[in-house]
Amino acid sequence: MATEGGAGRQGALVARLQRERQDRPWLDHAVRTGLRYKAQKGDFYAAAITYFSVLALFPLAMVGFAVAAFVLADRPDLLVELQESITRSVPGSLGATINELITKSLASRGAVGVIGLLGALYAGLGWMANLREALTEQWDTQHDRQSFARTKVGDLGALVGLGLALVVSLSLSALGGGGYAVVLRLLGVEDAPGIFLLTALLAIVLSVAATWGVFVWVIARLPREPVTWRSAIRAALLAAVAFEVFKQVGVFYLQQVTGGPAGVTFGPIIGILVFFYVTSRLVLFATAWAATARENQVLLATTPVPGPAVIAPQVQVRRGPGVGLGVLLVGVGAALATLLGRRR
């Protein structure tokens, strides 16, 4: 009896969910998005994107180190200040070892920069290829495979486009992070009542807008499927708001874990992994949201479906000798006529 009662309650919940989905289109869209994300192994692809993202950090770090080395080589005063800061912060002989490594690295900054650029290009193309494949999987469709050269050229263009989008996003974030203070100082209202709350809200709005622009470009242009801008804009807004909430939580997390020695050592590493994984999940879920939008479903349904095959066997009845038998009889007759003519 208890089993029958549980099955009845479960059936009632399913029926209620179906009615709610019919009455609320946004709920139906959310359920279809969750089912698509789960069916297309969204968490698995998010973990793969995280791995390739962390792997691509090393050549990027080499490029950044080479750029910093070129700057320090032209500014000896900054180099001396950096070495003195390391000596004060790092006790014992470890500080001297780090300063010696910095001095040796300055001499090989050119080679480090070239190797870093080549490694960043290779890792960046691999990261972009895996990201595009993961986003395309959320569409659950079959698409034609392109040639290797054409695919890599497309991935390079997508990587450059994503870089430009990130530059614009970071510029807006920098404006929201500290540029408003300059504007307020020029206007002479930096001490006005409530201006701190207003600037904090402005910073959040600009940050969401910058992230929104990047996500729109990622969702609309990176999948190897046609995506409508309307669905991409809606999905990207959902991801941008969730990303801003996650970013605020991440800032609080780093402030808490970096208070002790263990937190300083492992906190940033764990934070980077969690950041990449959660961001990948947000982007993939937003892509699944766009893929399950009504307008994109209609766009994918425009391909005509061939009709059913009809097998109709045909039986032909021939009367009289066939063609092969006729040719054989003519040949035999010609041979007999030739033989009789020779005997006469």
C-alpha positions as CSV (number, residue, x, y, z in Angstrom):
1,M,0.0,0.0,0.0
2,A,2.8,2.4,0.8
3,T,4.4,1.7,-2.6
4,E,1.1,2.4,-4.3
5,G,0.7,5.6,-2.4
6,G,4.2,6.8,-3.3
7,A,3.6,6.0,-6.9
8,G,0.3,7.9,-6.8
9,R,2.0,11.0,-5.3
10,Q,4.8,10.8,-7.9
11,G,2.3,10.6,-10.7
12,A,0.4,13.6,-9.2
13,L,3.6,15.6,-9.0
14,V,4.4,14.8,-12.7
15,A,0.9,15.8,-13.8
16,R,1.2,19.0,-11.8
17,L,4.6,19.7,-13.4
18,Q,3.1,19.2,-16.8
19,R,0.3,21.6,-16.1
20,E,2.8,24.2,-14.8
21,R,4.9,23.8,-17.9
22,Q,1.9,24.4,-20.1
23,D,0.9,27.5,-18.2
24,R,4.4,28.9,-17.8
25,P,6.5,28.9,-21.0
26,W,9.7,30.0,-19.1
27,L,9.4,26.9,-16.8
28,D,8.9,24.7,-19.8
29,H,12.0,26.2,-21.4
30,A,14.0,25.8,-18.2
31,V,13.1,22.1,-17.9
32,R,13.9,21.5,-21.5
33,T,17.3,23.2,-21.0
34,G,18.1,21.1,-18.0
35,L,17.2,17.9,-19.8
36,R,19.3,18.9,-22.8
37,Y,22.3,19.9,-20.6
38,K,22.1,16.6,-18.8
39,A,21.6,14.5,-22.0
40,Q,24.6,16.2,-23.7
41,K,26.9,15.6,-20.8
42,G,27.3,19.3,-19.9
43,D,29.3,18.6,-16.7
44,F,31.7,16.3,-18.6
45,Y,32.5,19.0,-21.2
46,A,32.8,21.6,-18.5
47,A,35.5,19.6,-16.8
48,A,37.3,19.2,-20.2
49,I,37.2,22.9,-20.8
50,T,38.6,23.5,-17.3
51,Y,41.5,21.2,-18.0
52,F,42.4,22.8,-21.3
53,S,42.0,26.3,-19.7
54,V,44.4,25.5,-17.0
55,L,46.8,24.0,-19.5
56,A,46.7,27.1,-21.6
57,L,47.7,29.3,-18.6
58,F,51.3,28.2,-18.6
59,P,52.3,29.6,-22.0
60,L,50.3,32.7,-21.2
61,A,52.3,33.1,-18.0
62,M,55.5,32.7,-20.0
63,V,54.4,35.6,-22.3
64,G,53.5,37.7,-19.3
65,F,56.8,37.0,-17.7
66,A,58.7,37.9,-20.8
67,V,56.8,41.2,-21.1
68,A,57.5,42.0,-17.5
69,A,61.2,41.1,-18.1
70,F,61.4,43.6,-21.0
71,V,59.8,46.3,-18.8
72,L,62.2,45.6,-15.9
73,A,65.2,45.6,-18.3
74,D,64.4,49.1,-19.4
75,R,63.6,50.3,-15.8
76,P,66.5,49.3,-13.5
77,D,64.9,51.3,-10.6
78,L,61.8,49.0,-10.8
79,L,64.0,45.9,-10.8
80,V,65.9,47.1,-7.7
81,E,62.6,47.9,-6.0
82,L,61.2,44.4,-6.8
83,Q,64.3,42.6,-5.6
84,E,64.3,44.6,-2.3
85,S,60.6,43.8,-1.8
86,I,61.4,40.1,-2.4
87,T,64.3,40.2,0.1
88,R,62.0,41.8,2.7
89,S,59.1,39.4,2.1
90,V,60.9,36.1,1.6
91,P,63.1,35.2,4.6
92,G,66.4,33.4,4.5
93,S,68.3,32.2,1.4
94,L,65.0,31.7,-0.6
95,G,64.8,35.4,-1.3
96,A,68.3,35.5,-2.7
97,T,67.5,32.4,-4.9
98,I,64.4,34.1,-6.3
99,N,66.4,37.3,-7.1
100,E,69.1,35.2,-8.8
101,L,66.4,33.5,-10.9
102,I,64.9,36.8,-11.9
103,T,68.4,38.1,-13.0
104,K,69.0,35.0,-15.1
105,S,65.6,35.2,-16.6
106,L,66.1,38.7,-17.8
107,A,69.0,37.6,-19.9
108,S,66.8,35.0,-21.7
109,R,63.6,37.0,-21.9
110,G,63.6,36.9,-25.7
111,A,63.7,33.1,-25.9
112,V,61.1,32.8,-23.2
113,G,58.8,35.2,-25.1
114,V,59.1,33.3,-28.4
115,I,58.5,29.9,-26.8
116,G,55.6,31.4,-24.8
117,L,54.0,32.9,-27.9
118,L,54.3,29.6,-29.8
119,G,53.0,27.6,-26.9
120,A,50.1,30.1,-26.3
121,L,49.1,29.9,-30.0
122,Y,49.1,26.1,-29.9
123,A,47.3,25.9,-26.6
124,G,44.9,28.6,-27.6
125,L,43.9,26.8,-30.8
126,G,43.4,23.6,-28.9
127,W,41.4,25.3,-26.2
128,M,39.2,27.1,-28.8
129,A,38.6,23.8,-30.8
130,N,37.5,22.0,-27.6
131,L,35.3,24.9,-26.5
132,R,33.5,25.1,-29.8
133,E,32.9,21.3,-29.9
134,A,31.5,21.4,-26.3
135,L,29.2,24.3,-27.2
136,T,28.1,22.6,-30.4
137,E,27.2,19.4,-28.5
138,Q,24.5,21.2,-26.7
139,W,22.6,21.5,-30.0
140,D,22.3,17.7,-30.4
141,T,22.5,17.9,-34.2
142,Q,24.6,16.4,-36.9
143,H,26.8,18.8,-38.7
144,D,29.3,18.4,-41.6
145,R,32.9,18.1,-40.7
146,Q,35.2,20.6,-42.3
147,S,38.8,20.1,-43.4
148,F,41.6,20.4,-40.9
149,A,43.0,23.6,-42.4
150,R,39.6,25.3,-42.7
151,T,38.7,24.3,-39.1
152,K,42.0,25.7,-37.7
153,V,41.5,28.9,-39.6
154,G,38.0,29.3,-38.2
155,D,39.3,28.5,-34.7
156,L,42.0,31.2,-35.1
157,G,39.4,33.7,-36.2
158,A,37.2,32.8,-33.3
159,L,40.2,33.1,-30.9
160,V,41.0,36.6,-32.2
161,G,37.3,37.6,-32.0
162,L,37.1,36.4,-28.4
163,G,40.3,38.3,-27.5
164,L,38.8,41.5,-28.9
165,A,35.6,40.9,-27.0
166,L,37.6,40.3,-23.8
167,V,39.5,43.6,-24.4
168,V,36.2,45.5,-24.6
169,S,34.8,43.7,-21.6
170,L,37.9,44.5,-19.5
171,S,37.8,48.1,-20.6
172,L,34.2,48.4,-19.4
173,S,35.1,46.6,-16.1
174,A,38.0,49.0,-15.6
175,L,35.7,51.9,-16.1
176,G,33.3,50.5,-13.6
177,G,36.1,49.5,-11.2
178,G,37.8,52.9,-10.9
179,G,37.1,55.1,-13.9
180,Y,33.9,56.4,-12.3
181,A,36.0,57.9,-9.4
182,V,37.8,60.2,-11.9
183,V,34.5,61.3,-13.4
184,L,33.0,62.0,-10.0
185,R,36.1,64.0,-9.0
186,L,35.9,66.1,-12.2
187,L,32.3,66.8,-11.5
188,G,33.0,67.6,-7.9
189,V,30.5,65.2,-6.4
190,E,32.8,62.6,-4.9
191,D,31.6,63.6,-1.4
192,A,27.9,63.7,-2.1
193,P,25.6,61.7,0.2
194,G,24.9,58.2,-1.1
195,I,27.5,58.5,-3.9
196,F,29.3,55.4,-2.6
197,L,26.2,53.2,-3.0
198,L,25.5,54.7,-6.4
199,T,29.0,54.1,-7.7
200,A,28.9,50.5,-6.3
201,L,25.7,49.8,-8.2
202,L,27.2,51.4,-11.3
203,A,30.2,49.2,-11.1
204,I,28.1,46.1,-10.9
205,V,25.9,47.2,-13.8
206,L,28.9,47.9,-16.0
207,S,30.5,44.6,-15.0
208,V,27.3,42.7,-15.9
209,A,27.1,44.6,-19.2
210,A,30.7,43.7,-20.1
211,T,30.3,40.0,-19.3
212,W,27.0,40.0,-21.1
213,G,28.7,41.2,-24.3
214,V,31.3,38.5,-24.1
215,F,28.7,35.8,-23.5
216,V,26.6,37.0,-26.4
217,W,29.5,36.6,-28.7
218,V,30.5,33.2,-27.4
219,I,26.9,31.8,-27.6
220,A,26.1,33.3,-31.0
221,R,29.4,32.8,-32.9
222,L,31.3,29.9,-31.4
223,P,28.9,26.9,-31.9
224,R,29.1,25.3,-35.3
225,E,25.3,25.8,-35.7
226,P,23.2,28.8,-36.7
227,V,22.1,30.8,-33.7
228,T,19.6,33.6,-33.6
229,W,20.8,36.8,-31.9
230,R,17.6,37.0,-29.9
231,S,18.1,33.7,-28.2
232,A,21.8,34.4,-27.7
233,I,21.1,37.8,-26.0
234,R,18.6,36.2,-23.6
235,A,20.8,33.3,-22.7
236,A,23.8,35.5,-22.3
237,L,21.9,37.8,-19.9
238,L,21.0,34.9,-17.8
239,A,24.7,33.7,-17.7
240,A,26.0,37.2,-17.0
241,V,23.8,37.8,-14.0
242,A,24.7,34.3,-12.6
243,F,28.4,35.0,-13.3
244,E,28.3,38.3,-11.4
245,V,26.8,36.6,-8.4
246,F,29.4,33.9,-8.6
247,K,32.2,36.5,-8.9
248,Q,31.1,38.3,-5.8
249,V,31.1,35.0,-3.9
250,G,34.6,34.3,-5.3
251,V,35.9,37.6,-4.0
252,F,34.6,36.8,-0.5
253,Y,36.1,33.3,-0.8
254,L,39.6,34.6,-1.6
255,Q,39.4,37.1,1.2
256,Q,38.7,34.3,3.7
257,V,41.1,31.7,2.5
258,T,44.2,33.9,2.0
259,G,44.5,34.7,5.7
260,G,46.7,31.7,6.5
261,P,49.8,30.1,5.0
262,A,47.8,27.1,3.6
263,G,45.3,29.5,2.1
264,V,48.0,31.6,0.4
265,T,49.5,28.4,-1.1
266,F,46.5,26.4,-2.2
267,G,43.6,29.0,-2.1
268,P,44.4,30.7,-5.4
269,I,44.9,27.3,-7.2
270,I,41.6,25.9,-6.0
271,G,40.0,29.2,-6.8
272,I,41.2,29.1,-10.4
273,L,39.9,25.6,-10.9
274,V,36.5,26.4,-9.4
275,F,36.3,29.6,-11.4
276,F,37.0,27.8,-14.7
277,Y,34.6,24.9,-13.9
278,V,31.7,27.1,-12.8
279,T,32.2,29.5,-15.7
280,S,32.2,26.6,-18.2
281,R,29.0,25.2,-16.7
282,L,27.3,28.6,-17.0
283,V,28.3,29.0,-20.6
284,L,27.3,25.5,-21.6
285,F,23.9,25.8,-19.7
286,A,23.3,29.2,-21.4
287,T,24.1,27.6,-24.8
288,A,21.7,24.8,-24.0
289,W,19.1,27.5,-23.2
290,A,19.7,29.1,-26.6
291,A,19.6,25.8,-28.4
292,T,16.2,24.9,-26.9
293,A,14.7,28.3,-27.7
294,R,11.6,28.2,-30.0
295,E,13.1,30.2,-32.8
296,N,16.2,28.0,-33.0
297,Q,14.1,24.9,-32.9
298,V,12.1,26.3,-35.9
299,L,15.3,27.2,-37.7
300,L,16.6,23.6,-37.3
301,A,13.3,22.1,-38.4
302,T,13.4,23.9,-41.8
303,T,15.4,21.0,-43.4
304,P,12.9,18.9,-45.3
305,V,12.6,15.3,-44.2
306,P,12.5,12.7,-47.0
307,G,9.4,10.6,-47.3
308,P,9.2,6.9,-46.5
309,A,10.7,4.5,-48.9
310,V,8.2,2.3,-50.8
311,I,9.4,-1.1,-52.0
312,A,7.3,-2.2,-55.0
313,P,8.6,-5.4,-56.8
314,Q,7.8,-5.5,-60.5
315,V,7.3,-8.9,-62.3
316,Q,7.7,-8.9,-66.1
317,V,6.2,-11.8,-68.1
318,R,7.9,-12.5,-71.4
319,R,6.3,-14.5,-74.2
320,G,8.4,-16.4,-76.8
321,P,12.1,-16.9,-76.9
322,G,14.2,-14.4,-75.2
323,V,16.9,-12.2,-76.7
324,G,19.7,-14.5,-75.6
325,L,18.0,-17.6,-77.0
326,G,17.3,-15.8,-80.3
327,V,20.9,-14.8,-80.8
328,L,22.0,-18.4,-80.1
329,L,19.5,-19.9,-82.7
330,V,20.7,-17.4,-85.3
331,G,24.3,-18.3,-84.7
332,V,23.6,-22.1,-84.9
333,G,21.6,-21.5,-88.2
334,A,24.5,-19.6,-89.7
335,A,27.0,-22.3,-88.8
336,L,24.8,-25.0,-90.4
337,A,24.4,-23.0,-93.6
338,T,28.1,-22.6,-93.9
339,L,28.8,-26.3,-93.3
340,L,26.2,-27.4,-96.0
341,G,27.6,-24.9,-98.5
342,R,31.1,-26.4,-98.1
343,R,29.9,-30.0,-98.6
344,R,28.1,-29.1,-101.8
